[in-house]
Amino acid sequence: MSQNTFIVVSGILFGIIAILHLARVIYGWPAQIGTFVVPMWVSWVSLLVAAYLAVSAFILIRRK
């Protein structure tokens, strides 16, 4: 796999993850891991991180 392909694929995956976290925040979907209920603020932080990584990947691919 070439480096450009890797950057595009990772940008798309991080974009999908960001969209799913945004959907959880908007619709109030519950998240639970075993008996631990994941608080909504975790999705806010994850949304920001995933969106940043997706945008960074697409900026990087445009510069090449």
N, C-alpha and C positions, 0 to 999 in steps of 0.2 A: 504494500500500500504506500502510495506516495505521501509526502508531507502535506500537500495541498488537499488531498482526499481526506486525510486524517483531520485536518482543521475544519473542513466543511462538515464532515460527519459529526464531529464533537460539537460544533456550533448548532447543528440541527437538534442533536440530543439534548443539549442544555436548554435550547429554546422550548422543546417539548416539556421538559421538566419544569421550566418557569411557568409555562401555560397551565400545567396541572396544579402547581402550587397556587396560582392566581385563581383557578377554578375552585380550589378548596376554600380559599379565603372568601370568595364571593358567595358561594353556595353554602358555606358552613359545614362542609363534609367532615365527619369525625374521622380521626386517625388513631389507631391503637396498635401497639406492639406488645403482644402478650397481655399483661394486665396494666401496662403503662399507657395512659391516655396522653397523646402528643398534644401539647398546647398549640393554640392558633399562632402565637408569636413565632413559633419555629418555622411555620410556613412563610411568614413574612420575611424572616431572615433568609430562608432558602430561596425564596422568590428573588430577592435582591442579588444574592450570590449567583444563582443560575442565569439570571438575565444579564448580569455583568459579564459572565464567562461567554455567553452566546454572542453578545454584542462585540466583545473583544475578539472572538474567533472570526467574525465576519469583517471586522475592521482589518484584522491581520491578513485575511485572504484578499481584500481589496488592494492592500499595499503591495502585494506580490505581483 
